[in-house]
Amino acid sequence: MSAFTLVGSCANTKYSTKIENLESSVVVKDSLMVATYAKTIKAKTLKTNLYQFASEDFSGREVGTEGQKKAAQFLANFYKAEGLLPVGKDSTYFQAIPKSFLPEKYNASENVVAYIEGAQKPEELIIISGHLDHLGLEDNQIHFGADDNGSGTVAIMEIAQAFKTAEKNGVRPKRSILFLHLTAEEIGLQGSLYYTQNPLFPLENTIANLNIDMIGRVDDRHKDNPDYIYLIGADRISKELHYISKKTNASSSKLELDYKFNAENDHNNYYYRSDHYNFAKQNIPVIFYFNGEHPDYHKPTDTPEKINYPLLEKRAKLIFSTAWYLANMEDRLLYNENL
């Protein structure tokens, strides 16, 4: 997660009396089928992938460096092996970002993009995102970024594999799903800014963005009750998204959904500090999934052995289930401004 704080206006949160009936009208379906494919998300695989992704081989994944490019290729190789569709230019899994777009000291970089086409409404899109970059080397020490954001990266990989398994079994989502690994988050959300300025699919057809940034650890606030996840932003543009998220959790992972950092007066400003914010600025409903900060945040000690892999699995299953319902719901999300 970026240490930068961005300044912007919050989304419109004025609700009419219709909002009182919205929660009761939200129904999540196909719980057994969702659970079947959620079970393919495994702590063991998450661990294997994270030990690779947050290893010395990738040297902390600083934007534009050899280590970051190795990490991007690792992800592209995974999606190619799994049979997901490439989206980038020339049928690659890359969206190239030129050096001229980034702050002066950084070399050209790339987002990694993979795709499952929807069966009924392929033009409509759910984006599942998380940043792949981290802080690189500092004083000859590698910032491994296992939680930030190796945890979100490997969660997206497992979620994509679960959707692909369903597709292989003849169960395709109604809407398309884009798995978007963003670069340059740590230097001011530049990868997501580039995507929203140069979208691979029309932004007006993007139904929602589920953004994952640090979901592998437990903060001090929850040390006695680790089955939680912070949710930020879910109700700011579409209150319906908040209720879908809530009901999906109740029928699946049953985590404590903590909204502490969703408060508009939160002094941490987390709503403005990860990649979902660039989508929210385009009036796209978002959820930011987050475990809170810990003593290893932005330090070389953020390493893979400190990740709680069973909890990472549980959180990834929640995000998968939420994406499933969004991809298969009958109508687009209701916006607060229309209620």
KEVOMAR-842516 format. One record per residue (C-alpha): x, z, y. Coordinates in steps of 0.2 Angstrom, whole numbers, plus 5000, padded with zeros to 4 digits. Layout:
// KEVOMAR-842516
XZY;...
***
This chain:
// KEVOMAR-842516
500050005000;500649965017;501250095029;500649995044;499050045053;498049895059;496749915073;495049835072;493249865074;492149935059;490849825052;489049845057;488249995048;486550005056;485250005043;483349985044;482150085034;482249965020;483950045015;482950195008;482250084994;483849984991;484650114979;483150114967;483049924967;484849904961;484849884942;486449854932;486149754915;487049704899;487949874898;488349844879;489149674882;490149744897;490749884887;491249774873;492449674884;493049824894;493649894878;494949754877;495849834892;497149954884;498350084891;499650024879;499649844886;499549914904;501150014900;502049874892;501749754907;502149884920;503749934913;504249744915;503449724932;504249884939;505949864931;507649834938;507449644934;506349624949;507349734961;505849804970;505049644973;505349634992;504549485000;505449324999;506849384988;507349334970;506649484963;504949454971;504949274965;505349324947;503849444948;502749304954;503449194940;503049334927;501249334933;501149144933;501849134915;500549264910;499049164916;499749004909;499949094892;498149164893;497448994898;496749034915;496548894927;497948864940;497248854958;498848824969;499448654975;500048534962;499148634948;500248784949;499848964950;500548984967;499948974985;501548944995;501749045011;503048965023;504449065031;503749015048;502149115044;503149275040;504149395051;505849325056;506849415043;505849365028;506049205017;504649095011;503549184998;501949144988;500349224982;499949204964;498149134960;497249104943;495449064940;493949074929;492548944933;490749014934;489548934922;487948934934;488648954951;490448894951;490448874970;490149064972;491649174970;492249354967;494049394972;494949524963;496549564972;498049674973;499849654981;501349604970;502649644983;503549814987;505049874997;506549804987;508249884989;508650025002;510450105002;510750014985;509250104977;507750004970;506050044976;505150014959;503450024966;502650064949;501050144957;501250044973;500649914967;501249884950;499749984944;498549874953;499449714947;499449754929;497649814930;497149634937;498149554922;497149654910;495449624919;495849444919;496249444900;494549534897;493549404906;494549264897;494149344880;492349344885;492449154890;493349114873;491849194865;490649084875;490149214888;490649144905;490149234921;488849144932;490049144947;491849104947;493249234948;494849224957;496249334952;497349344968;499049434968;499549444986;501349444993;501949525010;500649665010;502049795014;502549705030;500749695037;499549615025;500249445028;499849375011;497949415013;498049355031;498749185025;497449175012;495949205023;496749075036;497048955022;495748995009;495748904992;493848914991;492748925006;492649105013;490749085015;490549064997;491549224993;490349354987;491449504987;493249564986;493849704975;495549754980;496649864970;498149964977;498850114969;497750164954;499050244942;499350414948;498450584953;498550654970;498650844974;496850854979;496350804961;497750884950;496450994941;495150854939;496150684937;494550584932;494250514949;494550364960;494450344979;493250204985;493450145003;492350015012;491049984999;489550025010;490249955027;489649775025;488449785010;487649945006;487049854990;488849844984;489050024986;487550054975;488049924962;489750014961;488950184959;487750134946;489150034936;490150184936;488750294929;488450174915;490350144911;491850244916;490950404924;492350434935;492150544951;491950424965;492750504980;492350434997;493350555007;494450415014;492950305018;492450415033;492650305049;493550455057;494850465043;496550495052;497450405038;496650235042;496650175024;495250055027;496449955038;498049975027;497749865012;497349685009;495449705008;495449725027;495749545030;494249495019;493149625028;493649555045;492849395038;491249495034;491549485016;490949645007;492449745000;492949894989;494649964990;495150064974;496550194978;497150354970;497850434986;499650464991;500850564981;502650634983;503450474977;502450354989;503650224996;505150304987;506350244973;505550384962;503950284961;504350234943;503350184927;503550344917;502550444930;500950334928;499450404919;499150254908;497450324900;496850354917;497450184923;496450104909;494850194914;495050144932;495349964927;493849964916;492750024930;493349884941;493149754927;491349814925;490949804943;491649634944;490549584929;488949634937;489449554954;489849394945;488249394935;486949464947;485449344951;485649344970;487049364983;487349534990;486249595004;487149625020;486849775030;486449675045;484949595036;484149755030;
***
